[in-house]
Amino acid sequence: MSVQPKGTTFYKPEVDTIFELGGQDAKFTSLRDGFLVDFRMNKVCAAGTGSFLEETAKKLGISISGEYESLAMAAKTPLKLAERCAVYMESDLMSQLQMGVGHEDLLAGLSRAVVHNYLNRVVQDGKIGEIISFQGGPSLNKSVVAAFEAVIGKPVLTLQHREVIGAIGAALHALEEVEMRRNVDPGYVSKFKGWDIIAKNFSHSEEICYRTPNCHNQCKLQVYTIGEEEAVYGG
């Protein structure tokens, strides 16, 4: 929750709103003077996530990298799709495809539907400020950025390294923690494993997350083991 604002304000301290569409979830963060004042996250619906865009594009035989964006940005009349549910959205899209609607209008409509879903299900009545940063994998797609700007009527920033800005925030927190400990104990040694870690043996597997009993998202975790050491988890 804190790493996204940390990474964001490192690049742009004035940001007061963060839209984040991740691979498995979607989040809304409101900031005041760099401090978090409101945070919201999707509960169940997957229609506002990067994985939904990628899976839908794959069913259309379209690459999510580059091809999706160029087709959607060339749309003349973006299709209006059902916005409330991933299942209905996909069903609606496939029906329109069978009726002969072009890929350009389908994909532009998909981008807008994802934006409407995010605003209605995640942001809801949250306050959207004036300096908005859009983050996560889908923020690399210009058609999704354009859809946000068209729907909310405000410019949306796409900061450098926006797809990994949470990781940058985590690194900044870690750096501050190390500096704080060294102020107390000058002999403190960080647990940073060094850049040669890349030469070690990595193993990778996937599992469904059941770690939080009240969460029903069933996110797919990427599990990495470094040499013989403890596994690292990522979503």
Residue frames as qw, qx, qy, qz and C-alpha x, y, z in Angstrom:
[[0.000, 0.884, 0.467, 0.000, 0.00, 0.00, 0.00],
 [0.262, -0.879, 0.073, 0.392, 2.86, 2.39, 0.78],
 [0.580, -0.201, 0.502, 0.609, 5.30, 1.44, -1.96],
 [0.389, 0.624, 0.533, 0.420, 3.25, 2.83, -4.84],
 [0.067, -0.989, -0.127, -0.032, 3.03, 6.35, -3.39],
 [0.560, -0.648, 0.304, 0.419, 6.72, 6.17, -2.44],
 [0.571, 0.064, 0.563, 0.594, 7.83, 5.33, -5.97],
 [0.254, 0.782, 0.480, 0.305, 5.40, 7.79, -7.51],
 [0.180, -0.980, -0.052, 0.069, 6.38, 10.82, -5.45],
 [0.636, -0.388, 0.362, 0.561, 10.06, 10.04, -6.09],
 [0.410, 0.260, 0.551, 0.679, 9.41, 10.88, -9.74],
 [0.097, -0.518, -0.326, -0.785, 6.57, 13.40, -9.35],
 [0.139, -0.136, -0.687, 0.700, 5.96, 14.77, -5.82],
 [0.328, 0.061, 0.049, -0.941, 2.85, 16.70, -6.92],
 [0.407, -0.152, -0.811, -0.392, 0.81, 13.58, -7.80],
 [0.411, -0.158, 0.472, -0.764, -2.44, 13.40, -5.82],
 [0.861, 0.137, 0.224, -0.436, -4.10, 10.40, -7.49],
 [0.064, -0.390, 0.882, 0.255, -2.81, 6.99, -8.55],
 [0.880, 0.211, 0.002, -0.425, -4.69, 4.69, -10.93],
 [0.119, -0.472, 0.866, 0.112, -3.08, 1.26, -10.93],
 [0.917, 0.180, -0.054, -0.352, -4.10, -1.66, -13.13],
 [0.305, -0.524, 0.794, 0.049, -1.99, -4.67, -12.23],
 [0.291, 0.164, -0.877, -0.345, -1.87, -8.14, -13.70],
 [0.304, -0.293, -0.904, 0.060, -4.19, -9.62, -11.07],
 [0.182, -0.694, -0.578, 0.388, -5.74, -6.66, -9.30],
 [0.185, 0.650, 0.209, 0.707, -6.58, -2.96, -9.56],
 [0.428, -0.503, -0.453, 0.599, -6.00, -0.21, -6.99],
 [0.076, 0.830, 0.191, 0.518, -6.92, 3.44, -6.43],
 [0.570, -0.359, -0.343, 0.655, -4.82, 5.67, -4.19],
 [0.025, 0.919, 0.177, 0.351, -5.48, 9.26, -3.16],
 [0.638, -0.097, -0.273, 0.714, -2.61, 11.36, -1.80],
 [0.093, -0.975, -0.125, -0.160, -2.30, 14.69, 0.00],
 [0.089, -0.886, 0.448, -0.081, 1.17, 16.25, 0.15],
 [0.388, 0.462, -0.797, 0.017, 2.62, 12.83, -0.68],
 [0.224, -0.122, 0.856, -0.450, 0.77, 11.03, 2.12],
 [0.219, -0.244, -0.881, -0.341, -1.89, 8.39, 1.59],
 [0.342, -0.005, 0.354, -0.871, -5.43, 9.51, 2.48],
 [0.812, 0.194, 0.232, -0.499, -7.55, 6.93, 0.63],
 [0.016, 0.347, -0.897, -0.273, -6.88, 3.45, -0.76],
 [0.803, 0.189, 0.282, -0.490, -9.24, 1.10, -2.59],
 [0.059, -0.328, 0.894, 0.301, -8.81, -2.24, -4.33],
 [0.678, 0.023, -0.448, -0.583, -10.99, -4.47, -6.48],
 [0.637, -0.299, 0.579, -0.411, -12.58, -7.28, -4.49],
 [0.742, 0.103, 0.662, -0.015, -13.50, -9.92, -7.04],
 [0.666, 0.714, 0.184, -0.117, -14.05, -8.65, -10.60],
 [0.670, -0.225, 0.406, 0.579, -11.11, -9.24, -12.98],
 [0.497, 0.729, 0.403, 0.244, -12.39, -6.97, -15.76],
 [0.043, 0.992, -0.108, 0.058, -10.15, -4.09, -14.74],
 [0.646, -0.567, 0.443, 0.256, -6.86, -6.00, -14.74],
 [0.153, 0.651, -0.604, -0.434, -3.99, -6.48, -17.15],
 [0.280, -0.085, 0.951, 0.102, -4.46, -10.23, -17.35],
 [0.505, 0.564, 0.584, -0.291, -8.03, -9.75, -18.61],
 [0.362, 0.803, -0.201, -0.428, -6.82, -7.48, -21.42],
 [0.025, -0.512, 0.817, 0.263, -4.07, -9.93, -22.34],
 [0.386, 0.120, 0.913, -0.059, -6.32, -13.00, -22.30],
 [0.508, 0.680, 0.388, -0.359, -9.02, -11.26, -24.35],
 [0.265, 0.763, -0.421, -0.412, -6.50, -10.04, -26.92],
 [0.197, -0.307, 0.916, 0.165, -5.11, -13.58, -27.18],
 [0.497, 0.375, 0.763, -0.175, -8.58, -14.93, -27.97],
 [0.471, 0.815, 0.101, -0.321, -8.77, -12.41, -30.79],
 [0.854, 0.246, 0.179, 0.422, -5.39, -13.55, -32.07],
 [0.208, 0.890, -0.064, 0.401, -3.81, -10.19, -31.28],
 [0.629, 0.034, -0.431, 0.646, -0.54, -9.47, -29.47],
 [0.345, -0.858, -0.337, 0.175, -0.96, -7.38, -26.32],
 [0.452, -0.551, 0.180, 0.678, 2.41, -5.74, -27.05],
 [0.111, -0.293, 0.445, 0.839, 2.17, -3.15, -29.79],
 [0.061, -0.241, -0.794, -0.555, -0.51, -4.68, -32.03],
 [0.156, -0.668, -0.703, 0.190, -3.39, -4.11, -29.58],
 [0.169, -0.632, -0.140, 0.743, -2.40, -0.48, -29.09],
 [0.054, -0.208, 0.493, 0.843, -1.97, 0.36, -32.79],
 [0.102, -0.394, -0.825, -0.392, -5.31, -1.21, -33.73],
 [0.201, -0.702, -0.615, 0.298, -7.24, 0.43, -30.89],
 [0.164, -0.561, -0.003, 0.812, -5.75, 3.87, -31.57],
 [0.006, 0.045, -0.616, -0.786, -6.93, 3.59, -35.19],
 [0.092, 0.506, 0.850, -0.115, -10.59, 3.03, -34.18],
 [0.061, -0.328, -0.327, -0.884, -13.23, 5.26, -35.76],
 [0.600, -0.439, -0.096, -0.662, -16.18, 4.29, -33.55],
 [0.048, 0.256, -0.886, 0.382, -15.16, 2.50, -30.32],
 [0.530, -0.326, -0.719, -0.308, -17.68, -0.19, -29.45],
 [0.431, -0.467, 0.362, -0.682, -19.74, 0.23, -26.28],
 [0.547, 0.012, -0.837, 0.032, -19.37, -2.98, -24.30],
 [0.701, -0.631, -0.299, -0.144, -20.94, -4.26, -21.10],
 [0.182, 0.696, -0.453, 0.527, -18.86, -2.82, -18.26],
 [0.640, -0.572, 0.234, -0.457, -19.93, -4.65, -15.12],
 [0.847, -0.270, 0.456, -0.043, -18.44, -8.12, -15.45],
 [0.113, -0.515, 0.736, 0.424, -15.52, -9.75, -17.25],
 [0.397, 0.193, 0.892, 0.100, -17.71, -12.64, -18.40],
 [0.386, 0.772, 0.460, -0.208, -20.40, -10.37, -19.88],
 [0.060, 0.828, -0.298, -0.472, -17.78, -8.06, -21.36],
 [0.216, -0.324, 0.838, 0.383, -16.04, -10.91, -23.14],
 [0.400, 0.415, 0.817, 0.007, -19.33, -12.43, -24.31],
 [0.288, 0.860, 0.217, -0.362, -20.46, -9.06, -25.67],
 [0.030, -0.706, 0.520, 0.480, -17.16, -8.57, -27.47],
 [0.293, -0.083, 0.906, 0.294, -17.25, -12.00, -29.13],
 [0.400, 0.623, 0.658, -0.138, -20.85, -11.45, -30.24],
 [0.217, 0.885, -0.044, -0.410, -19.91, -8.15, -31.86],
 [0.185, -0.491, 0.732, 0.435, -16.93, -9.82, -33.54],
 [0.378, 0.236, 0.882, 0.156, -19.25, -12.41, -35.11],
 [0.323, 0.810, 0.436, -0.220, -21.44, -9.55, -36.34],
 [0.639, 0.555, 0.197, 0.495, -18.50, -8.15, -38.27],
 [0.193, -0.979, 0.068, 0.015, -17.28, -5.33, -36.05],
 [0.630, 0.601, -0.366, 0.329, -13.61, -4.61, -36.80],
 [0.748, -0.217, -0.402, 0.482, -10.78, -5.30, -34.40],
 [0.230, 0.317, -0.144, 0.909, -10.00, -1.59, -34.15],
 [0.441, -0.479, -0.073, -0.755, -13.41, -0.65, -32.74],
 [0.845, -0.344, -0.406, -0.049, -13.56, -3.82, -30.60],
 [0.684, -0.063, -0.376, 0.622, -10.24, -3.14, -28.89],
 [0.028, 0.343, -0.120, 0.931, -10.88, 0.56, -28.39],
 [0.636, -0.469, -0.226, -0.569, -14.23, -0.39, -26.86],
 [0.835, -0.243, -0.442, 0.220, -12.50, -2.94, -24.63],
 [0.416, 0.148, -0.327, 0.836, -10.08, -0.29, -23.36],
 [0.278, -0.393, 0.014, -0.876, -12.97, 2.05, -22.53],
 [0.783, -0.390, -0.369, -0.313, -14.98, -0.72, -20.88],
 [0.723, -0.112, -0.472, 0.492, -12.02, -1.61, -18.64],
 [0.148, 0.233, -0.228, 0.934, -11.70, 2.05, -17.65],
 [0.531, -0.412, -0.159, -0.724, -15.43, 2.36, -16.86],
 [0.835, -0.290, -0.468, -0.004, -15.27, -0.87, -14.85],
 [0.553, 0.026, -0.428, 0.714, -12.29, 0.43, -12.87],
 [0.082, -0.293, 0.123, -0.945, -13.94, 3.77, -12.12],
 [0.659, -0.359, -0.237, -0.617, -17.28, 2.18, -11.16],
 [0.898, -0.264, -0.350, -0.023, -15.99, -0.79, -9.15],
 [0.695, -0.062, -0.330, 0.636, -12.69, 0.39, -7.70],
 [0.142, 0.219, -0.124, 0.957, -12.74, 4.20, -7.49],
 [0.184, -0.648, -0.738, 0.045, -16.51, 4.43, -6.88],
 [0.104, -0.955, -0.237, -0.146, -17.05, 7.68, -4.93],
 [0.675, -0.371, 0.012, 0.638, -13.34, 8.25, -4.29],
 [0.103, 0.935, -0.005, -0.340, -12.01, 11.72, -5.00],
 [0.765, 0.310, 0.236, 0.512, -10.04, 11.97, -8.24],
 [0.295, -0.719, 0.008, 0.630, -7.55, 14.82, -8.06],
 [0.417, 0.867, -0.066, -0.263, -5.90, 16.91, -10.75],
 [0.185, 0.682, -0.700, -0.106, -2.44, 15.31, -11.06],
 [0.930, -0.032, 0.241, -0.277, -3.10, 11.68, -11.91],
 [0.018, 0.543, -0.819, -0.187, -0.49, 8.97, -12.39],
 [0.929, 0.133, -0.035, -0.342, -1.53, 5.82, -14.28],
 [0.123, -0.586, 0.800, -0.029, 0.58, 2.76, -13.44],
 [0.748, 0.015, 0.648, -0.143, 0.89, -0.97, -14.06],
 [0.449, -0.002, 0.745, 0.493, 1.33, -2.94, -17.27],
 [0.321, 0.703, 0.614, 0.161, -1.81, -1.58, -19.02],
 [0.059, -0.908, -0.035, 0.414, -0.44, 1.96, -18.58],
 [0.350, -0.349, 0.601, 0.628, 2.07, 1.08, -21.34],
 [0.288, 0.446, 0.766, 0.362, -0.88, 0.81, -23.75],
 [0.023, -0.041, 0.063, 0.997, -1.71, 4.23, -25.22],
 [0.363, -0.372, -0.601, -0.608, -5.30, 3.21, -25.95],
 [0.515, -0.552, -0.622, 0.205, -6.00, 2.60, -22.24],
 [0.300, -0.289, -0.183, 0.891, -4.35, 5.91, -21.34],
 [0.122, -0.128, -0.368, -0.913, -6.46, 7.68, -23.98],
 [0.437, -0.487, -0.703, -0.279, -9.60, 5.94, -22.67],
 [0.426, -0.502, -0.507, 0.557, -8.95, 7.22, -19.14],
 [0.140, -0.199, 0.028, 0.970, -8.42, 10.77, -20.39],
 [0.242, -0.255, -0.562, -0.748, -11.57, 10.64, -22.53],
 [0.477, -0.518, -0.705, -0.082, -13.77, 9.28, -19.74],
 [0.445, -0.604, -0.415, 0.516, -12.60, 11.47, -16.83],
 [0.227, 0.916, 0.192, 0.268, -11.87, 14.56, -18.92],
 [0.357, -0.882, 0.290, 0.102, -8.45, 15.11, -17.33],
 [0.514, 0.628, -0.582, 0.047, -4.85, 14.52, -18.44],
 [0.931, -0.352, 0.096, -0.013, -3.21, 11.36, -17.11],
 [0.008, -0.796, 0.603, 0.055, 0.53, 11.12, -16.44],
 [0.990, 0.076, -0.096, 0.064, 2.53, 8.08, -17.53],
 [0.298, -0.856, 0.421, 0.039, 5.72, 8.29, -15.51],
 [0.424, 0.548, -0.720, -0.006, 9.03, 6.63, -16.30],
 [0.221, 0.135, -0.939, 0.224, 9.19, 2.97, -15.19],
 [0.558, -0.183, 0.148, -0.796, 5.46, 3.10, -14.35],
 [0.842, -0.021, -0.462, -0.279, 5.08, -0.66, -14.82],
 [0.745, -0.109, -0.539, 0.378, 7.47, -1.35, -11.90],
 [0.019, -0.656, 0.192, -0.730, 7.07, 1.82, -9.86],
 [0.784, -0.556, -0.015, -0.276, 5.88, -0.16, -6.82],
 [0.913, -0.048, -0.136, 0.383, 9.16, -2.11, -6.82],
 [0.370, 0.508, -0.167, 0.760, 11.05, 1.19, -6.98],
 [0.439, -0.683, 0.062, -0.580, 9.04, 2.41, -3.99],
 [0.926, -0.367, -0.083, 0.020, 9.93, -0.76, -2.07],
 [0.753, 0.208, -0.164, 0.603, 13.62, -0.22, -2.84],
 [0.044, 0.640, -0.132, 0.756, 13.41, 3.38, -1.60],
 [0.713, -0.608, 0.009, -0.349, 11.78, 2.20, 1.64],
 [0.943, -0.134, -0.119, 0.279, 14.56, -0.39, 2.05],
 [0.509, 0.445, -0.173, 0.716, 17.23, 2.25, 1.49],
 [0.282, -0.691, 0.116, -0.656, 15.69, 4.51, 4.14],
 [0.883, -0.448, -0.053, -0.131, 15.51, 1.58, 6.57],
 [0.847, 0.091, -0.168, 0.496, 19.19, 0.76, 6.07],
 [0.240, 0.562, -0.165, 0.774, 20.19, 4.41, 6.57],
 [0.551, -0.658, 0.036, -0.511, 18.08, 4.64, 9.73],
 [0.942, -0.311, -0.082, 0.093, 19.65, 1.47, 11.20],
 [0.712, 0.261, -0.164, 0.631, 23.16, 2.66, 10.38],
 [0.081, -0.709, 0.130, -0.689, 22.46, 5.90, 12.22],
 [0.763, -0.562, 0.116, -0.298, 21.76, 3.79, 15.31],
 [0.826, -0.321, 0.415, 0.205, 24.41, 1.14, 14.65],
 [0.239, 0.786, -0.428, -0.377, 27.23, 2.21, 12.29],
 [0.182, -0.345, 0.906, 0.163, 28.26, -1.45, 11.99],
 [0.711, 0.324, 0.480, -0.400, 24.89, -2.57, 10.63],
 [0.112, -0.228, 0.796, 0.549, 25.23, -4.74, 7.51],
 [0.643, 0.259, -0.069, -0.717, 22.44, -4.84, 4.96],
 [0.701, 0.034, 0.710, -0.061, 20.97, -8.17, 3.85],
 [0.580, 0.699, -0.181, -0.378, 21.28, -7.06, 0.21],
 [0.915, -0.061, 0.376, 0.135, 22.65, -10.10, -1.61],
 [0.277, -0.520, 0.502, 0.633, 24.74, -8.18, -4.14],
 [0.551, 0.553, -0.224, -0.584, 24.52, -7.88, -7.90],
 [0.160, 0.344, -0.903, -0.200, 26.12, -11.30, -8.44],
 [0.559, 0.115, 0.678, -0.463, 22.83, -12.86, -7.35],
 [0.687, 0.506, -0.132, -0.505, 21.96, -13.03, -11.04],
 [0.365, 0.471, -0.796, -0.108, 24.59, -15.76, -11.45],
 [0.340, -0.134, 0.845, -0.389, 22.87, -18.05, -8.91],
 [0.114, -0.192, -0.916, -0.333, 20.48, -20.85, -9.81],
 [0.440, 0.043, 0.218, -0.870, 16.82, -19.83, -9.88],
 [0.014, 0.264, 0.951, 0.162, 13.81, -22.12, -9.88],
 [0.327, 0.026, -0.023, -0.944, 10.31, -20.96, -10.72],
 [0.056, -0.343, -0.935, -0.068, 6.82, -22.32, -10.10],
 [0.309, -0.322, -0.162, -0.880, 3.26, -21.02, -9.81],
 [0.186, -0.331, -0.880, 0.284, 0.65, -21.41, -7.08],
 [0.236, -0.696, -0.405, -0.545, -2.70, -19.89, -6.16],
 [0.079, 0.296, -0.503, 0.808, -2.59, -17.56, -3.16],
 [0.577, -0.559, -0.554, -0.220, -4.67, -18.67, -0.17],
 [0.450, 0.074, -0.508, 0.731, -2.69, -16.70, 2.40],
 [0.201, -0.052, 0.285, -0.936, -5.44, -14.26, 3.40],
 [0.155, 0.290, 0.932, -0.151, -8.59, -16.13, 4.53],
 [0.281, 0.676, 0.460, -0.503, -11.01, -13.29, 3.71],
 [0.192, 0.580, -0.414, -0.675, -9.62, -12.63, 0.21],
 [0.765, 0.284, 0.566, -0.116, -11.37, -14.47, -2.63],
 [0.370, 0.777, -0.303, -0.408, -9.33, -13.13, -5.56],
 [0.920, -0.010, 0.359, 0.156, -7.25, -16.34, -5.82],
 [0.242, 0.880, -0.355, -0.203, -4.30, -14.47, -7.32],
 [0.948, 0.207, -0.093, 0.222, -1.70, -16.52, -9.17],
 [0.385, -0.848, 0.323, 0.165, 1.67, -16.20, -7.42],
 [0.713, 0.557, -0.386, 0.179, 5.04, -16.56, -9.14],
 [0.760, -0.621, 0.188, 0.038, 7.32, -18.44, -6.73],
 [0.569, 0.675, -0.415, 0.222, 11.10, -18.11, -7.11],
 [0.830, -0.519, 0.093, 0.181, 13.77, -20.00, -5.19],
 [0.303, 0.863, -0.389, 0.113, 17.29, -18.61, -5.27],
 [0.267, 0.438, -0.823, 0.242, 19.87, -21.35, -4.85],
 [0.429, -0.249, -0.850, 0.179, 19.00, -23.09, -1.59],
 [0.012, -0.050, -0.401, 0.915, 17.50, -20.00, -0.01],
 [0.269, 0.474, 0.674, -0.499, 13.95, -19.10, 0.94],
 [0.305, 0.513, 0.659, 0.459, 11.46, -18.57, -1.87],
 [0.036, 0.266, 0.049, -0.962, 10.45, -15.12, -3.06],
 [0.283, 0.563, 0.776, -0.018, 6.80, -14.54, -3.99],
 [0.052, 0.266, -0.167, -0.948, 5.40, -12.13, -6.55],
 [0.508, 0.514, 0.600, -0.344, 2.01, -11.53, -8.15]]
